[in-house]
Amino acid sequence: MTDLVVGSLAIAGGAFVLLAGIGVLRFSDLYARMHAATKASTLGTALVTGAGVVALDDGRPKLVLAAVVIFITAPVASHFVGRAAYRAEGIEIRLDAEDDLATLIDEGEADHPPTTA
């Protein structure tokens, strides 16, 4: 029974990681690619880690620590990539709603004007 659970979790996790890779290749813009790379691969990693936790006795704390590190770093890295892409020139951004981030950036630049040396 344990082998069935481990195999199911590992295959499901591998499928999510594969779907994340396909999403990175297939999606058209940076933000959709970033979403695919972060969300699906994090879920896939969690499932593979769950398979490892069920299968292994000695390595459980290390696997859980690795999963926690991935859960913390993947969204943070995705956020920073999104912010850098938003501020970069030459990247087309299509918004259907009001751009709240532009307002915050404009207010921040007004509070701290650029200095010249």
N, C-alpha and C positions, 0 to 999 in steps of 0.2 A: 504494500500500500504506500509506503514511504517513497519507493522508487517512482510510482505513478505521480505523486504530488511533485516530487523534484523534477521529473521529466516535463510535466505540464507547465510548471512555473518557468523552467529554463526555456522551453520552446516558445511560450508566450512572450517572455522577456526578449528573446532573440528576434521574434517577429516584430515587436515594437521598435527595437533598435534598427532593424532592416527598414521598417516603414519610415523611421526618422531619416535615414540616409536617402531613401527614395524621395521623400519630401524636400530635402535640401536640394536635390538635383532637379526636381520637377517644378517647384514653385517659382513664380515669376519675379517677385520682389524680395528685397532684403528682409523685410519684417515677417513675411510669411515663412521664409527659410529659417529665420532665427526662431520663430515659434515652433516649427517642426523639429529643429535640432534640439531645442531645450525641453519641450514638454514630453514628446514621445520617447526620447532617449532616456530621460530621467525615470519615466515609468518603466521602461524596459530594464534599466539598471536595478530598479527596486525589485522587479520580479526575479531577475537573475540572482540578486542578493538573497531574496527569500528562499530560492532553491538551494543556495549555498548554506544558509542557516539551517534549513531542514536536513540537508545531507551531511554536514560536517559537525563534529562535536567540538573540536579544539579551536577552530578558527572563527567561531561565532562573534566574539567581541571585535575582531579585526574587520569582519564583513560589515557589521553594523556601523562601525566607525567610518568605513569607506563609504557606505551609503549616506551617512549623515553629512560627510564632507561634500559629496556630489550634490545632495539636496540643497546645501548652502551655496556652493560655488556656481552651479549652473544657472540659477535665476539671476544671481548678481552679475555674472559675466554677460548674460543676455541683456540685462538692463543697461550695462555700460556700452555694449555694442550698439544698442538701439539709440542711446543718447549721442554717441559719437556719429552715427549715421545721420541722425537728425540735424546735427550741427555741420556736417560735411557738405561741401558744395558739390553739385553735379549728381546728387541722388534725388530722384523724383519722389515726392511724397504726395499721395492723393488722400485727402481727408474729406469725409462726408459731413463732419460736424465742425464746431468751432475749435480752433487750435489753442488750447489752454497753455501748452508748453511755450508757445511763442510769446504769449503775454508775460509769463514768468521770466523768460530769458530777457525780454525787453526791459522789464522792471529791474532786474538784476544789473543790467548794463547801465541803466540810468543811475542806480545807486553807486556804482563803481565804474566811473568812466575810464577808458583805457589811458594808460600813462605812456609817455614817450621818453626815451632816455636821451 
